[in-house]
């Protein structure tokens, strides 16, 4: 086996590879950009090499720097992870030229599957079923428009070199095709350096089912069953599971055979994933092959009991596959939820910032957390905003769903917007629970997944108030211990008065709702008055914000994390963000700034869509901002006048900066 490998990646996948390598006694070398100098994968590896500035184009995507790092440290092989250079032919060639083993398929397989259009031609020859569409080389917009009209709408425009949901546009009307094509090509050029696209018939209510394949250099090839990745937002996977609900033995065998045929058609070696679009009636079509390890590989590991990274290392070292097809078995059911720093209420916009508090659920036989960050780490705008992958396993799907809901309820993240509450709603959504799956599930279940503002339960206000009082008491005790007279009664915060118990108010705000809780001190306990109702309250608060509460004899557990004026309340599987209002300084609502449109995140301006001085209707596109390799369109909030743009095309913009000076008609 290898003595030392270099991992040409970052984040959770780098940490994941390090974990297996360490178990096998293999030393690891991490590479890192200036932005990742203190990253978890750097801390875990045996050695680490700085390879450039924060931008991936100047660090993680620079082949010469990766090869030089491997040579300087004596690494015998390079694991590319996923993304970055994992499916790059030139990188594979460079490894071969340097005498370094590339832990992945041969360059010929990467080339064959690297272009969606070329891959479709190969699959057609191999007898793998294909989705109707145009996969040719003629890229003239007018020609592609004619092809789309002939295929029939809706159609899907896809970057030939794409992946991860980037470079894809759903077009439902002929008149929208050219604009969608231009946007898709821009995103493809930015993300992959290749604007070549293909056009395919969009399957109504499709399921996204992928088959994990593995091949060695001795001619053996197996499939390790399927994963259902139908639940997506913006063509990016959110919640994956294995095995696929409703999969029959006959259909699994047919899809497995098609996947193995696809792999063998290109002389595949290593781990790969053959992705299919499946109709509700059971028919399926080849979509693409990812010539690398997938983000969602842990659910396959959980149902098979195998370590796919170990298989990768053994196959790359020249060993045969550890098991034959008839030895592989499915045990139980697994789910994976991707925990992202993003705001589902704002169209899943990525969020950046420091992880002020991070407490994942405890790992055990049923719960696994793959992560590349720890508390105090930064989610930067330079890379994918994934915090972790939460994976659960149990004997059947219903029990696995219950495990996932419990694990999500125990996850605590403060410092960045995140999708944990959304994932909880998604896991509990009746359509998902009943396995009524397709790639449009999130859109068609939007009323359930994005409920209108819900009145905060009274317990949230009471928990926040009690935590505030207990925190003040702890601070008083700490102050007393540091003073010259720690036993002085002036340090005690029990509200004692000569003739009556002390009273005060604590005030919080959540969104537009402001609430006052009246407090009556009762020695070590309190009476809390909310909306005229009095509750006897007692609690214990630890330094991590864990709160054991008792209200009128009813006990519950909560967590309250303080971040400046914010109070993050975790209660009954939900998160509530409150602001603590100081009554001595609070002066009422401030008037918001008018006439400006602000950047929702850091990014680069790539297009100005409206002429300065023109009147536009509400919802009209004004500007396109590129952030984290995705395009985000800024639309007019009302009918009005575009007075000026604050930035030019190509300018970098910080979060919250004004983008457009806009005058609404009713201003």
N, C-alpha and C positions, 0 to 999 in steps of 0.2 A: 504494500500500500504506500501511497505518497507519504513523505515525511513532513512536507510543508506545502501549503497552497495559499495563493493570494485570492482575495475576494474583490472583484472589480465592481463593487456596488456599495450601497449604504443602507441605513434604516433597518427595518425589521428583517428583510431577507438576508442581509449581511449577518445580523445577529443569529438568525435561524441556521445558517450554514456553519457559523462558528460553533454553535451548540453541538451539532453532529460531529464536526471535526474533532472537537475536544474529547467527546466520548470515544472516538476511535484512536485517540492519541496522535492526531495530526496537528502540527503547529499551524497557526494562521497569521496572515499578513492583511491588515486593513489598509485601504487607501482612503484619503479624505481631502475635502476642499477646506479652504480657510473658514467657511461657514460651519463646517462640521468638526472643528478642532477638538471640541469637547463632547462629541457625540458618543452615544452608547456603544456603537459598533467599534469605535476607536478604543474605548476603554476595555472592551472585552477581548480584543485580539491580542495575540502574543507580541506582534509588532505592528507599527502603523507608519505610513509614508504620506507626507503632504504632496499633493499633485496639482495644486493650483487655486485660483480664486473661486468665489462662491458659484459663479455661473457654471452649469454642467458642461457647456460648450468649451470651457477653458479648463476643465478638470476631469470629471467622470467620463466624458466623451472623447478625451484625447488619447488615442491609441498608443502613441509613442511613450507617453508618461506612464501608462499602465504597464507596458512591457518593460520599461526601464526599472520600475519599482520591483517587478517580479525578478528581474535579473540581479538587481542590487541586493535583494534579500535571499536569493537562492531558492525561490519558490519553484517547485517542479510543475505546477499546474495552476490554472486560473479558473475559478468559478465565477461566471458572469451574473448570477442571480437572474432577475427579470428586469425588463426595461433597459435603459442605457445601451450598452454594447452587446446585450445578450443574443441578438439576432443579426449582428453586423458581420457581413462576409469579410470585410477588410480586417476586422479584428481577429477573426478566426485564421485568416491567412497570416497575419502578423505573429500569432502564437506559433503556428507551424514553422514559420521562418526562423523564429528565435529558439526553436527546440523546446517549447513549453506546451504542455498538454492543455487543450481547450476542453473544459468539462461541459461538453455539449455535443451536438451532432456534427458530422463532417460538413465542410463548407458547401459541398454540392447540395446537401439537403436544405441548408439555410437558403441557398440561392433559389432552389426550386420552389420553396414555400414562402420566400420573402416577398414575392409579388402575388397579390391575391388573384390577379388576372392570369398570370402564368400558371399558378397552382391549379386554377379551375381547369385549364386545358389538360394538365397532367392527370387530374382526377377523372376527367371525362374518359381519357384513354384507359384508366384503371377500372372503369366501371362503377365509380362512386357517384351516387345521385347528386345532381347539381340544381341550384335554384335558377329559374329562367332569368336571363339578363344578358347584358353586353359586357364582355371581358376583353375586348380588343385594344389595339394600340392607337387608334384614331381618337385624338383628344380634342378635336375642334369643338367648341361649345355648341355650335349649330348642329353638328352631326350627333353629338350626345343627346341634344334636345330631341332630335328626330327619333333616336333609339328609345328614349324614355317614353315618348308618345306612343311608339309601336308596342312597347312592353305593356303599357297601361298603368295608370296611377292607382294607388300610391307606389312610388319607387323609392329606393334607398340609394343615395350616392355614397360611395365608400372609397377612402384612400387606398390605393393598391398596396401601399407599404404601411398601412395603418395598424392600429391596435389600441387597446385600452379605451375604446369608445371615442377616440379622437379622429377627426377627419371623416365624420359621418353626418349626413343630412337626410331627413325624411321629407320627401316632396309629395304633396297631395294634389297639386294642381299644375297644369302645364305652364301657366303664366308665372309661377314661382320658381321654375326650374333654373333659369340662368342666374338669378341672384343667389340661390342656394348653391349652385355649382361654384360660383366665384368664392363664396365664403368657405366652402369645403376645401377648395384648392389652396386658399390662403392658409388655412389651419394645417393642411397636410404638408405644405412647404415649410411652415414654421416648425412643426413637430417632428417630421421625418426627412426633410430635405428633398422630398419627392412629391410633386403635385399630380401624379398620374392617378386617375380614378376609374372605377367601374360602376356600372349602373345595374341594379337588380330589382326584380319584382319584390315589393314589400309584402310579406306574408301576414295576413290578418290574424291576430291573436297567436303569434308564434311562441313556441317555447325554445329556450336556448339550452341545449343539452350537449355536453362535451364528454369525450372519452379520453381517459388517461392511457397513453401507450408507453411502452418501454421496450427498447431493442438493444441488443449487444452487438459486438463486432464479429460474433460467431454465427450469425444468421438467425438467432432467436428473437422473436417479437411476441409480446403479450399485451393484452389490455387489462387495466386494473379498474374496470367498471366505469360507471358514469357519474357525472355531477350535473345537477340542475342549477343553472345560473340565470334563470328567467327574470328574476326580480332585479330590475335595473332602473337607474335614472340617468337620462342623457346618454344612453347606450353604455353606461358603466355599471358593472355589477355591484350590488349592495349586500345581498343576502344569498348565500349559496348553500346547497345541501347535497348529501350523497347517502344512499342512492336516490335516483329521481323518483318522486312519487308516481305511482301508477305504472311503473315500468314492468312490462311482462318479460318472462324469460326469453321468449322468441324475439321480441324487439331488441332486448339487450344483446342477444347473440348476433343479430343482424347489424346493429350499429357497431358492435365490437369488431366484427369481421371487416366492415367498411373502413374502420379506423386503422386496423392492422394492414389492410390492403393499401391504404393511403401512405402509411409509413414505409412499407416495403417498396412501394413504387418509386421512392426517392432514395433508397438505400439508407434509411434512418438508423441512427445509433443514439442511445441516451433517452432522456425523458422528453416527451412531447405530448401535446394535447390536440386532438382533432375535434373541431367545433362544428356542430350541426344546428341548423334551424329545423325544428320539428313542428309539424301541424298537429292540431288537436286530434286528428283521426289516426295518428300514429306514423304517418309518412314523414320522411326526413330528407334533408338536403345538406350536402357539404357546404360549409361556409368558409373555413380557413383552418390552417394548422399553425399552432404556435410552437416554434422549435426551441422550447425552453421549459423551465419549471413555471407553473402558473401560481398566481397569488393564492388561489383557493386550494392548492394541493393538500393542506392539512385535513380537509374533510375526507379525502381518499385515504390518508394515513390513519385516520381515526377508525374507519370502517374495515380496514384491512390489517391493522396492527403493524404496518410496515413503515420504515423510514426512507422516503424517496430520495432524500439527499445522500444517504448512505448508498443506495442503489446507483445514483449518479456517479459517486466517487469510485465505486467498484467497477462499473462498466467503463469509465474513463481510464481506469488503470489496466483494462484489458481482460477483466474477469467476465465469466458468463453470468447471465441473469440468475439471481439466487433461487427463483422458483419458476416452474412451468405453469402454463395456463390452468391446467386441471388442479393445481395445488392452491390456487387463489380463491379466497372465499370472502363473502360479505358478512360482517357481524354488526348488527344494530344500525343506528342512524346518526348522522352528524350534520351539524349546521355551523356555518361561519358567518359572522357579522363583521363588516368592516367599520371600525370606529374611526371617523374622520373629523378633523378640525374644519367644520363647515357649518353653515347655517341653513337648515332645511326650510325655514320660514322665509328666507330671502333667495329662493331658487338654488339652494345648495352652494352658495358662494363660499369659497375657501376662507378660512379664518387664520390669522397669524398671531403670534404672541408667545409669552412664556407660560409653561405649565406650572401654575402656582401651587396646585394641589392635584395629585394623581394617585388614585387608589383603585387598582383593578381588583376583581374578585380573586379569591384564593384559588390556585391551581390544584387540581386533583385528578382522579381517574376520569371524571366527567367534564372538567373545565380546563381549557388550555388558553393561554394568552401569548401570542407572538407579537412582540413590540420592539421598536427601535428607539424608544424614548423612555425617560424616567422623570420623576418630579424635578422641576427646575430647568429642564431642557427647553429649547426654543423650537417652535414650529415656524419656520422661515418661509418667505415667499418664493424661495429658489427651487423648492422640490415639492413632490407630492405631499399633500397635507394629511397623510394617514398617521393616526396615533397608534393603532394596534389592530390586530385581527383577534376577535373573540370566537373561540371554537368550543362547541359542546358536543357531547356524545351520550347516547343512552340506548336502551334495548330496542326502542321503537320511536317513530316520529313524534307521537303525542308526548312521550316523556322527554324527548329531546327539546321540543318546543317549550315545555315547562322549565327545563334546565336553562334555556336561553333567556327566558323572561326573568328568571331569578338572577342569573349572572349579570344581565343588563341593569337590573335594579340595584345591584351591589357596586356597579362601576361609578367612580367619582372623578370628574374632570372639571377643573376650574382654571381659568386663564384664557381659554379660547372658546369660541362657539363650537358646539359639537352636535353630533346626530344621534346621541344615545336615546333620548326620549323618542325621537322619530323611529328608531329601530325597535323600540319596545312596542310602539303602536303598530308597526309593520308586522312584527312577530305575532301580535294579538289580533291582527286584521282577520275577520271571518273568511275572506277569500283565500288568504294565505294558509290559515289553519285548515281549511277544507281542501287545500292543494288545487285550487282553481287558478292555475298559474299561466301566465304569459308575460311577455316583455312589456306590456302596457299596464300591468297591475297597479303600479303606483299612480298613474294618471287616472285610471278608471275608478280607483278607490280613494280619490283625493279628499272627498268629504270626511271619510273616516280618518285618514292619515294627517290631514291638515285641518283640524277642527277650528271653528270660530273661537274667539276668546272665551275661555271658561272662567267662571267665578272661582277665585282661589278658595279652597276649603279653609274653614276657620282655624283648623289645626296648624296651617302653615304660618299664619300671623302669630299664633300663640307660641309655636316652637321658636320662631325667630325672636320673639320678645324674651322668652325664657333663656335662650342661648345668650342674648345680649346681657341680661342681668347676671348670669353665671360667669360670663367672660369678664365683666366688670369686677366681680368678686375675686376671680383668680388674679387679675391684674393688681387689685388692692393687696392681696396676700403677697404677691411677688415684690411689690413696692415696699411692703412692711419688712420683708426679710432682708432687704437691702439697706434699710434705714438703721439709724443708731439706736432706736427704741422699737423693736419689732412687736412688743406687747402693748404698745400704746392703743387705747380704745379708739383713737381718731382714725386708725387704719381700718376699723371694722365697717363693712358695708351691709349691715343688716337692717337699716332703716329705723333703728330705735329712736323714739322720741319720748319726752317726759310724759305727755298726756295722751298721745295717740300714735298710731302707726304712720310712718311716712307714706306719702303718695307722690306719684309722678306719672309722666306719660312717655311712652316710646312710640315713635312714628316711623312707618315704613311706606315705601311706594313700590308698586309693581305695575309697569306700564303706565296707564293713565289713572290707575286706582291708587288712592292714598288711604291708609288706615291708621288709626290711633288706638293703641292698647294702653289702658289705664292700669297702673301697677300699685298694689297695696302690699307693703312689706310685712311679712308674718314670720319674723325670725329667720330660720333657714329655708322657709318656703315663701310663696307669694300667692296673692290673689290677683288674678288677671281679669280685667273687665273688657269685653269685646262686644260691641253692639248691644250693650245693656245686659249681657249675660256674664255672670261671675264664675270663674273656674279656679279651683284650688290647684296650684301648680308646684311641683317639686321636680328637681332634676339633677343629674350629674353630667358634667362636661369635661372631656379630656382634651389634651393639647392638639389632637388631630381633628377636633371638631365633632367627635362621636358623642351623641347626646342621648342619655337614657331619661325619658320623660315620664312623668305621671300627672295626668290631668283628672281630677275628681276620682282618683283611684284607678283610672284606666292607664295601663303602661304601654308605651310604644318607643321604638328606637328611631332616631333620625341623625342626620349629619348637617352641621351648619359651618360653612367655611367663610371666613372673612377675607375680602380682597378690597382694600381701601374702603369706600363707602358701600360696596356691594356685600350682600349677604346671600350666599348660595345655599338654599335649603333643599336637602335630599330627603324625601319622605314618601313612603308607600310606592316606591318604584318610579317616582317622578322628580324632576328638578324644577325649582322655582327660584328665580333671581329677583331679589328685593334690594332696594336702596334704603339705607338707614338715613333718616332725615333728622338733623339737629334742629330742634325748635328754636334755639337761640339765634340761629343764623339763617334759617329757611325764610325766604321772602316771596314764596309763591312761584307760579309758573313763569318761565322766561319766554319771550317771543323768539320763535325760531327764525333763522336767517331765511330771507326770501330771495327768489330770483336766481338761485344757484343749484346745480346738480353736482353731487359729490361722488368721488370715486369710491365704490363699495369695497375695494381692496387695492393693494399695490399692483401695478401693471404697466403695460406699454400701449400707447395710443396707436392703432394701426389703420384707422379709417375715420374720416369726418364725412358724415352722410347727408347733412343738410347745409344749404348755403346760408352764410351769415346775412342777416337782414330779411330772411324769408319767414313767412308765417307757416306754422305746421299744426297739424291736428294732434289731439291727445293720443299718445301711444306711438307716434311717428319715430322711427329710428334716427338718432342724432349722431351717435359716435360708437365705435367698436373698440373695446379695451381687451387686450390679450393679457391673461394672468394664468400662471401655472399651465401654459400650453393650451388653454381653452379660450374661446372667444366669448365675450360678454357684451351684449348690445345695450347701450344706455338709451332709453326711450323718453320722449317728452311726457312730463307728468300731467300736462293739460294742454289745451290749445293755446298757442301764443307765438311769440317772436323770438327767434334765435338771434341774440344781440352780438355775441362773440364767442369764440372758443378760447379757452385759457391755455391750451397746449396744442402743439403741432403733431402731425403724424411722425411717429418714431420716438416721441418724448416719453420718458419714464415718469410715472405718476405715483405718488404716495397715497396710502389709504386716507380718505376723508378730504382730499384736496378738491377744490372746485374745478369742474371740467368745462361746463358751459354756462355762460351768462344768459339766462333765459327769463323772458318777461311774459308771465301768464296774461291772458286777455282780461281777466277780472282783477288784475293787480291794481 
